[in-house]
């Protein structure tokens, strides 16, 4: 009469376990490559094209068995395999969101204070703010320049890259500030500012007042052609810099940033790639 819950590993054959581990390796690689929704869409489209999907905008007439995708401005992706039945009779949808909790830069984020250059952020999604302090963060995003060019930025993922951090108080000092706070206020939203530099420019200018901020602006301009005004037309995000790793001696758990909800986005996308026969109803995977 009752449903008996059992550990999923107990009755799995060794060959199936190997398939699970192999599948997880591909998933881990995907998590490392796709840490923002824009990156999820970019890499998902590449995977779709490698599996025979073509841009729907290049197809005039769709027929049963066609595999097409539609990229909505780099933020959503639709994969479809056209079925045997007229789509007016219905279609099968699987929908997953691919955004994850993160820190977004504010529109005018760069400032200096107490001999540091910092970036102001606001958090997106349900986060425990205190978990983001003293943690290596990487910067991802795109900047739209006045001339129409889009500059992609990823800093902090390569081992040779610098990373960024939200400063926290030392354990023997935090009792004066943090210990009486509630858990959701140990680190307040307005305190989630990112250290991006700590050296002043050596350039002498009698009118300059922000020597640390200038150092960062000069670096951004040299590397990307960006000026401070370009932050207004930028979409830049900070996410944990660590890679996906196996957890435990048995390597049975994947630990990574972005499981919610890329685990569903990735598996639903792979199910489309593994569909070998023409479906009766049109099958649609929507990554939103």
C-alpha positions, -999 to 999 in steps of 0.1 A, spaced: 0 0 0 28 24 8 55 38 -15 89 27 -2 116 52 -8 151 37 -14 185 50 -22 187 54 -60 222 39 -61 213 5 -45 199 -13 -75 219 2 -103 242 -20 -124 279 -10 -127 275 -3 -164 247 22 -156 268 38 -129 295 44 -155 270 60 -178 259 83 -149 294 93 -142 302 100 -178 270 120 -182 280 141 -151 314 149 -167 296 166 -196 273 184 -171 303 196 -150 320 210 -181 288 228 -191 285 244 -157 321 256 -159 315 272 -194 281 286 -187 279 307 -155 255 333 -167 223 330 -187 239 346 -217 267 320 -216 242 292 -211 224 303 -243 257 307 -262 270 273 -253 236 256 -257 233 269 -292 268 256 -300 258 222 -287 226 223 -307 244 231 -339 269 202 -333 238 179 -330 223 189 -363 200 218 -353 198 248 -376 186 283 -372 148 284 -377 152 318 -394 171 301 -422 143 275 -429 114 285 -452 92 254 -448 94 231 -418 88 194 -423 86 164 -399 120 155 -385 135 190 -389 157 202 -360 157 239 -355 166 265 -329 156 301 -322 179 324 -302 160 353 -286 185 381 -283 210 360 -265 188 355 -234 165 326 -244 168 296 -267 141 274 -282 150 240 -296 124 221 -317 121 188 -334 92 189 -358 67 161 -353 46 140 -377 13 156 -366 3 191 -374 14 214 -346 -21 227 -344 -29 194 -327 -5 202 -299 32 201 -290 52 187 -261 71 214 -241 98 212 -215 107 245 -200 136 254 -177 150 287 -164 187 290 -168 195 321 -146 210 316 -112 216 338 -81 244 363 -87 257 398 -81 249 425 -108 269 456 -111 250 488 -106 248 513 -135 275 536 -120 294 510 -99 330 522 -97 342 543 -68 371 545 -44 372 545 -6 399 541 21 425 535 -6 406 509 -25 388 509 -59 355 491 -55 324 482 -75 288 485 -61 265 456 -67 230 445 -61 221 408 -56 198 389 -79 179 358 -67 176 342 -34 211 343 -18 225 340 16 245 372 15 271 362 41 282 333 19 295 357 -8 321 375 14 357 365 13 350 343 -17 368 344 -50 344 359 -76 347 361 -114 333 389 -136 312 380 -166 292 400 -190 289 423 -220 295 460 -226 278 479 -254 300 507 -268 289 539 -285 300 526 -319 277 496 -316 303 470 -307 296 445 -280 325 436 -258 324 403 -240 342 402 -207 352 372 -186 378 377 -159 385 352 -131 379 318 -147 414 312 -161 439 302 -135 461 331 -145 433 356 -141 428 378 -111 397 373 -91 375 397 -71 363 396 -35 338 412 -10 359 420 21 347 407 54 357 414 90 382 393 109 367 369 135 381 388 165 366 421 151 332 411 138 318 409 173 317 447 173 296 449 142 281 416 129 275 392 158 243 408 170 228 409 135 202 384 123 216 358 98 201 376 68 218 409 79 253 396 88 264 410 55 240 437 43 232 444 7 248 478 7 280 462 21 284 438 -9 310 459 -26 338 443 -46 375 451 -43 389 456 -78 421 475 -71 443 489 -44 471 508 -62 469 545 -70 480 559 -103 514 576 -103 502 602 -128 504 637 -113 473 658 -119 465 686 -96 427 683 -104 425 645 -99 409 633 -67 404 596 -73 438 580 -80 427 545 -72 396 547 -94 417 561 -122 440 531 -121 411 508 -128 396 530 -155 429 531 -172 432 493 -171 397 488 -185 404 513 -212 437 497 -222 423 462 -223 387 467 -236 384 503 -248 359 510 -221 353 544 -204 333 550 -172 301 560 -191 300 525 -207 290 510 -175 255 524 -181 251 502 -212 268 472 -197 254 439 -182 281 427 -159 277 400 -132 299 385 -105 296 347 -98 317 322 -78 350 316 -96 354 279 -85 350 251 -109 325 222 -107 340 194 -85 332 159 -73 322 156 -37 332 127 -15 356 98 -19 331 80 -40 326 111 -63 289 106 -62 279 142 -58 286 172 -81 294 204 -62 291 236 -84 276 270 -88 244 272 -108 227 238 -103 194 258 -99 182 254 -126 209 245 -151 205 209 -140 170 209 -157 181 230 -186 211 207 -194 192 175 -191 162 186 -211 185 199 -238 204 166 -239 171 147 -241 164 166 -274 198 156 -288 192 119 -279 159 118 -296 166 96 -327 131 90 -341 108 116 -355 83 123 -327 45 121 -332 41 156 -317 65 184 -322 90 184 -292 101 218 -279 127 226 -253 126 262 -240 156 276 -221 144 308 -205 
